[in-house]
Amino acid sequence: MGGPGEPPEGTPEGPSGAEDEYRSIVFDESFVRAAPLQEYSARERITDHTPAVRRRPGLLRALPRQALLFVLLVALAFVTAVYLGVRGPNPALQAQRPAAPPRTTVVPLAPRGTVPGADDPALLYAHSPAKGYLAGAEGIALPARRDAAHFSDGQVLAALSYVREYLVASSLDPEVVTAGRYDGVRSLIDEDQRGQFDESVAHPAADGRHALTGWLVHFAPDRARLADPQVRTKGTLRVREADPAVLEVTADVTLVYAVKPAASSGRAQVSLFTVRREMQFRLDRDDLRAHQVQLALSDVRAGPLSCAEDSAARFAPVLAGRTAEAGGPSGTDPYARDGAMPVCGSLSPAAEPQV
C-alpha cells in the first residue's frame, strides 16, 4: 500500500506525474477571481432556486466606497481647474478698452525782441542750442531697455517703431508740415480717436481737446515755408507696461525748422523755429496688430510766435527781423527739460541763435 497522501495505486509514472498532464487546464486563483461569471453553490441553488451562475459585480461596484469617493473628488478638482483656467483673467483674452480722448496743450512762445536771422541756415544752427542735432528721423532714438512682463520683445519694439513713425509723419513730412495733407497721420491713429482728430482738423480750438497743433506740426502756408528740408531733431522714447494689456510710450522730442517768408524771394533771411513735443502714447494688442497708436497726452511749446495768433490751428512764426507782442510773465526755454507750462510764454533769449 502506498503511504499517507499517496494515490492508492502509487505514484503515477513519468518524471512529473499527473500534475503535468492537467497543468494546461488548471486555473490559478487570480484567473478564477477575474472571471465575469460565478457558479452558485449547491446549497444556494436549492435554497433560492436561482440560476446556476451569477454575474460578478463590475470594477466600480467592487471598489470600496472610500476609493470611489476619492476618484470623484479628483475628477471634480480637475474639471474645476480647467474651468478656472479658461475663465481666469488672461490679459490676452480680455476685451480691449476703447481709446480715451487725448489731452492737448499748445503754448506759443513770443520773442522778447527782434528775431535773429541769417542768409545761411547752417550758420543759425551752428550758433544755436540745436548745434549737433541730427537731421530728420535720425535724431529720434529708440531706447536700449525694453522690458515688459506681458509683451514679447517684438511687440515692444513694434510699439516704439509705431510711435517713432507717428512722430516722423506728424512733424517731418512736408505733406503735413507745409501742404496740410493729413491722411498719413490719420491712418496711424487708433480708430476710436479719429473722430476727435477730424474735429481738430475741421474746427481747431485751444480747449485742451481739439488743438490741431497738438496732433501735428503745420505752418500757416501764407506766412512761412521751409528754407531747409532737413529739420534738425533730438528726441528720446521711453516704454513701460502700463498694465498687462497696454504698453505706454513717452516721447520727448525737440524739432528745429529753418523758415523764411512764404512769398519771399531767394534773398530773404532765414530764421529758426523750435517745437518741443512731449507726448504720451498707449498701445494695446489691437493697436499692435493694426499698426496704430493712441495719443494720450500732448504738451507742445513752440516759438517764436505771437500770443495774439491762433496757434491751435497752425503755426505762424515770427520771422527774421520782426518782433511780436510780449506774451507771458517769464521767459520759457523749449530746450530746458523742466519748468511750468504757461498758456502763453515768452521765448528765452538762450533758445535763439546768437548771431
C-alpha positions as CSV (number, residue, x, y, z in Angstrom):
1,M,0.0,0.0,0.0
2,G,1.1,3.4,-0.5
3,G,1.9,5.8,2.3
4,P,-0.3,8.6,3.5
5,G,-1.0,11.2,0.9
6,E,-0.2,8.9,-2.0
7,P,-2.7,7.6,-4.6
8,P,-4.0,4.1,-3.9
9,E,-2.2,2.9,-7.0
10,G,1.0,4.6,-6.2
11,T,2.8,7.5,-7.8
12,P,2.0,8.0,-11.5
13,E,4.7,7.1,-13.9
14,G,6.6,9.8,-15.6
15,P,9.0,12.4,-14.4
16,S,6.3,14.9,-13.3
17,G,3.3,12.7,-12.7
18,A,-0.4,13.6,-13.4
19,E,0.2,17.2,-12.4
20,D,1.9,17.9,-15.7
21,E,-0.9,16.2,-17.6
22,Y,-3.5,18.7,-16.3
23,R,-1.3,21.7,-15.9
24,S,-2.7,23.4,-19.1
25,I,-6.3,23.3,-17.9
26,V,-5.8,24.2,-14.2
27,F,-6.6,27.8,-13.5
28,D,-4.9,29.8,-10.8
29,E,-6.7,31.8,-8.2
30,S,-6.3,35.2,-9.9
31,F,-7.9,33.8,-13.1
32,V,-10.8,32.5,-11.2
33,R,-11.4,35.8,-9.4
34,A,-11.2,37.7,-12.7
35,A,-14.0,35.6,-14.3
36,P,-17.1,37.6,-15.0
37,L,-19.4,34.7,-14.0
38,Q,-19.5,32.8,-10.7
39,E,-21.2,29.5,-10.1
40,Y,-23.6,29.3,-7.1
41,S,-23.0,26.6,-4.6
42,A,-25.4,23.6,-4.5
43,R,-27.0,24.8,-1.3
44,E,-27.6,28.3,-2.8
45,R,-29.2,26.8,-5.9
46,I,-31.5,24.5,-3.8
47,T,-32.5,27.3,-1.3
48,D,-33.1,30.2,-3.6
49,H,-33.9,28.4,-6.8
50,T,-31.5,30.7,-8.7
51,P,-29.8,30.1,-11.9
52,A,-26.6,28.1,-11.9
53,V,-24.3,31.1,-12.3
54,R,-24.4,34.8,-11.4
55,R,-22.5,37.8,-12.9
56,R,-19.8,39.3,-10.7
57,P,-20.0,43.0,-9.8
58,G,-18.2,45.4,-12.1
59,L,-15.0,47.3,-11.2
60,L,-16.7,50.4,-9.8
61,R,-19.0,48.2,-7.7
62,A,-16.1,46.2,-6.5
63,L,-14.2,49.3,-5.4
64,P,-14.6,50.3,-1.7
65,R,-16.8,53.3,-1.1
66,Q,-13.9,55.4,0.1
67,A,-11.9,54.7,-3.1
68,L,-14.9,55.7,-5.3
69,L,-15.3,58.9,-3.4
70,F,-11.6,59.7,-3.9
71,V,-11.9,59.2,-7.7
72,L,-14.9,61.5,-7.8
73,L,-13.1,64.2,-5.8
74,V,-10.1,64.0,-8.2
75,A,-12.3,64.3,-11.2
76,L,-14.1,67.3,-9.7
77,A,-10.8,69.1,-8.9
78,F,-9.6,68.5,-12.5
79,V,-12.8,69.9,-14.0
80,T,-12.7,73.0,-11.7
81,A,-9.0,73.7,-12.6
82,V,-9.8,73.5,-16.3
83,Y,-12.8,75.9,-15.9
84,L,-10.9,78.5,-13.9
85,G,-8.0,78.3,-16.4
86,V,-10.4,79.2,-19.3
87,R,-12.4,81.8,-17.4
88,G,-9.5,83.4,-15.5
89,P,-8.1,86.9,-16.1
90,N,-5.9,86.2,-19.0
91,P,-4.8,89.6,-20.4
92,A,-4.6,88.3,-23.9
93,L,-8.4,87.3,-23.7
94,Q,-9.6,90.4,-22.0
95,A,-11.8,92.8,-24.1
96,Q,-9.8,95.9,-25.2
97,R,-10.9,99.2,-23.7
98,P,-11.8,102.0,-26.2
99,A,-9.2,104.6,-26.6
100,A,-9.7,107.7,-24.4
101,P,-9.7,111.2,-25.9
102,P,-6.2,112.8,-25.7
103,R,-5.5,116.0,-23.8
104,T,-3.5,118.6,-25.7
105,T,-1.8,121.8,-24.6
106,V,-0.1,124.2,-27.1
107,V,1.9,127.1,-25.6
108,P,3.2,129.8,-28.0
109,L,6.5,131.4,-27.1
110,A,6.8,135.0,-28.1
111,P,10.3,136.6,-28.7
112,R,11.3,139.4,-26.4
113,G,12.9,141.4,-29.2
114,T,13.8,141.1,-32.9
115,V,14.1,137.6,-34.2
116,P,17.6,136.9,-35.4
117,G,18.2,135.8,-38.9
118,A,20.9,134.9,-41.4
119,D,21.3,134.1,-45.1
120,D,22.5,130.5,-44.4
121,P,20.5,128.1,-42.2
122,A,23.8,126.3,-41.3
123,L,25.1,129.5,-39.6
124,L,22.0,129.7,-37.5
125,Y,22.2,126.0,-36.5
126,A,25.9,126.4,-35.6
127,H,25.1,129.2,-33.2
128,S,22.0,127.8,-31.5
129,P,21.3,125.1,-29.0
130,A,20.4,122.9,-32.0
131,K,24.1,122.6,-32.8
132,G,24.9,118.9,-33.0
133,Y,21.2,117.9,-33.6
134,L,20.8,115.2,-36.3
135,A,18.7,115.6,-39.4
136,G,15.2,114.2,-39.7
137,A,14.3,110.8,-38.1
138,E,17.9,110.0,-37.2
139,G,17.6,112.3,-34.2
140,I,14.8,110.2,-32.6
141,A,16.5,107.4,-30.8
142,L,14.9,104.2,-29.6
143,P,15.7,103.1,-26.0
144,A,18.1,100.2,-25.3
145,R,16.0,99.0,-22.3
146,R,12.7,97.5,-23.4
147,D,11.5,95.3,-20.5
148,A,7.9,94.2,-20.4
149,A,6.5,91.2,-18.5
150,H,3.4,90.5,-20.6
151,F,4.7,91.5,-24.1
152,S,7.3,90.0,-26.3
153,D,10.5,91.8,-27.4
154,G,9.0,92.0,-30.9
155,Q,5.8,93.6,-29.6
156,V,7.7,96.2,-27.5
157,L,9.9,97.1,-30.5
158,A,6.8,97.4,-32.7
159,A,5.2,99.8,-30.2
160,L,8.4,102.0,-30.2
161,S,8.6,101.9,-34.0
162,Y,5.0,102.9,-34.5
163,V,5.4,105.9,-32.2
164,R,8.5,106.9,-34.0
165,E,6.7,106.6,-37.3
166,Y,3.9,108.8,-36.0
167,L,6.4,111.4,-34.8
168,V,8.1,111.4,-38.2
169,A,4.8,111.6,-40.1
170,S,3.3,114.3,-38.0
171,S,6.3,116.6,-37.7
172,L,8.8,115.9,-40.5
173,D,6.7,115.0,-43.6
174,P,6.5,118.1,-45.9
175,E,3.0,117.0,-46.9
176,V,1.9,117.7,-43.4
177,V,4.2,120.5,-42.3
178,T,3.7,122.7,-45.3
179,A,1.0,121.3,-47.6
180,G,-1.6,120.4,-44.9
181,R,-2.4,116.9,-46.1
182,Y,-3.0,114.8,-43.0
183,D,-4.1,111.4,-44.3
184,G,-0.8,109.8,-43.5
185,V,-1.1,110.9,-39.8
186,R,-4.7,110.0,-39.6
187,S,-4.1,106.4,-40.7
188,L,-1.7,105.9,-37.8
189,I,-4.2,107.0,-35.1
190,D,-6.4,104.5,-33.3
191,E,-9.8,104.3,-34.9
192,D,-11.5,105.3,-31.7
193,Q,-9.7,108.7,-31.8
194,R,-10.1,109.5,-35.5
195,G,-13.4,111.3,-34.9
196,Q,-11.6,113.7,-32.5
197,F,-8.8,114.2,-34.9
198,D,-11.2,115.0,-37.7
199,E,-12.9,117.6,-35.4
200,S,-9.5,119.1,-34.7
201,V,-8.8,119.5,-38.4
202,A,-12.3,120.9,-39.2
203,H,-12.7,123.1,-36.1
204,P,-9.4,123.5,-34.2
205,A,-9.7,125.1,-30.8
206,A,-7.5,125.7,-27.8
207,D,-9.8,123.8,-25.5
208,G,-7.5,121.0,-24.4
209,R,-9.1,118.5,-26.9
210,H,-9.1,120.0,-30.4
211,A,-5.8,121.8,-30.9
212,L,-4.6,120.6,-34.3
213,T,-1.1,121.6,-33.5
214,G,-1.3,119.2,-30.5
215,W,-1.6,116.4,-33.0
216,L,1.0,117.6,-35.6
217,V,3.2,120.4,-36.8
218,H,1.8,122.6,-39.6
219,F,2.8,126.1,-40.7
220,A,0.4,128.7,-42.0
221,P,1.0,128.4,-45.7
222,D,0.6,132.2,-46.3
223,R,3.1,133.0,-43.5
224,A,6.1,130.7,-43.7
225,R,7.8,128.0,-45.7
226,L,10.8,125.7,-45.1
227,A,14.2,127.2,-46.1
228,D,15.9,123.8,-45.4
229,P,14.1,120.5,-45.8
230,Q,16.4,118.9,-43.3
231,V,14.7,119.5,-40.0
232,R,17.1,119.2,-37.0
233,T,15.8,116.8,-34.3
234,K,16.7,115.5,-30.9
235,G,14.4,113.1,-29.1
236,T,14.1,110.2,-26.8
237,L,11.5,107.5,-26.3
238,R,10.7,105.5,-23.2
239,V,8.5,102.5,-22.9
240,R,6.8,100.8,-19.9
241,E,4.0,98.4,-19.3
242,A,1.0,100.4,-18.1
243,D,-0.9,97.2,-17.3
244,P,-0.8,93.6,-18.7
245,A,-2.7,94.6,-21.8
246,V,-1.2,98.1,-22.6
247,L,2.2,99.5,-23.4
248,E,2.8,103.2,-22.7
249,V,5.4,105.0,-24.8
250,T,6.6,108.5,-23.7
251,A,8.2,110.8,-26.3
252,D,10.2,113.9,-25.7
253,V,11.3,115.5,-29.0
254,T,12.7,118.9,-30.0
255,L,12.4,119.9,-33.6
256,V,14.1,122.9,-35.2
257,Y,12.9,124.3,-38.5
258,A,14.7,126.8,-40.8
259,V,11.9,129.0,-42.2
260,K,11.6,132.1,-44.4
261,P,8.6,134.2,-45.6
262,A,6.2,132.2,-47.8
263,A,6.1,134.8,-50.6
264,S,9.7,135.9,-50.3
265,S,12.4,135.9,-52.9
266,G,15.6,133.8,-52.5
267,R,17.4,136.6,-50.7
268,A,15.1,136.7,-47.7
269,Q,16.8,135.9,-44.4
270,V,16.2,132.7,-42.6
271,S,15.2,132.2,-39.0
272,L,14.8,129.2,-36.7
273,F,11.5,127.9,-35.4
274,T,11.6,125.5,-32.5
275,V,8.9,123.0,-31.4
276,R,9.2,120.9,-28.3
277,R,6.7,118.0,-28.2
278,E,6.2,116.0,-25.0
279,M,3.8,113.2,-25.8
280,Q,2.4,110.1,-24.3
281,F,1.1,107.2,-26.3
282,R,-0.8,104.0,-25.4
283,L,-0.8,100.8,-27.5
284,D,-2.9,97.8,-26.7
285,R,-2.7,94.5,-28.5
286,D,-5.3,95.6,-31.1
287,D,-3.1,98.7,-31.9
288,L,-0.1,96.5,-32.3
289,R,-2.0,94.3,-34.8
290,A,-3.5,97.3,-36.7
291,H,-0.2,99.3,-36.8
292,Q,-1.8,102.2,-34.9
293,V,-1.2,104.4,-31.8
294,Q,-3.4,106.1,-29.2
295,L,-2.4,109.6,-28.3
296,A,-3.0,110.1,-24.6
297,L,-1.3,113.4,-23.8
298,S,0.4,116.1,-25.9
299,D,2.2,119.2,-24.5
300,V,3.7,121.5,-27.1
301,R,5.8,124.6,-26.8
302,A,6.7,126.4,-29.9
303,G,8.3,129.7,-31.0
304,P,8.9,132.4,-31.9
305,L,5.2,133.0,-32.1
306,S,2.9,135.9,-31.2
307,C,0.5,135.3,-28.4
308,A,-2.1,137.1,-30.4
309,E,-2.1,134.4,-33.1
310,D,-4.3,131.3,-33.0
311,S,-1.7,128.6,-32.5
312,A,-4.2,125.9,-32.1
313,A,-4.9,125.7,-35.9
314,R,-1.4,126.3,-37.3
315,F,1.9,127.9,-36.5
316,A,2.5,131.4,-37.9
317,P,6.2,132.0,-37.0
318,V,7.5,135.5,-36.2
319,L,10.2,135.7,-38.9
320,A,13.7,137.1,-39.1
321,G,14.0,140.8,-38.3
322,R,10.4,141.1,-36.9
323,T,9.1,141.4,-33.4
324,A,5.9,140.3,-31.6
325,E,4.0,141.4,-28.6
326,A,5.3,140.1,-25.3
327,G,3.3,137.2,-24.0
328,G,3.6,135.5,-20.7
329,P,5.1,136.6,-17.4
330,S,8.5,135.0,-17.8
331,G,10.9,133.5,-20.4
332,T,10.4,129.9,-21.3
333,D,13.2,127.8,-22.9
334,P,11.9,125.0,-25.1
335,Y,15.3,123.2,-24.8
336,A,15.0,123.0,-21.0
337,R,13.6,119.8,-19.6
338,D,11.7,121.3,-16.7
339,G,9.6,124.4,-15.9
340,A,5.9,125.2,-15.8
341,M,3.7,125.3,-18.9
342,P,2.0,128.7,-19.1
343,V,-0.8,129.4,-21.5
344,C,1.5,131.8,-23.4
345,G,5.1,132.4,-22.7
346,S,8.0,134.5,-23.9
347,L,10.9,132.8,-25.7
348,S,14.0,132.8,-23.7
349,P,17.0,134.5,-25.5
350,A,19.0,131.4,-24.7
351,A,16.9,129.5,-27.1
352,E,17.6,131.8,-30.1
353,P,20.7,131.8,-32.3
354,Q,23.5,134.1,-31.1
355,V,24.5,135.7,-34.4
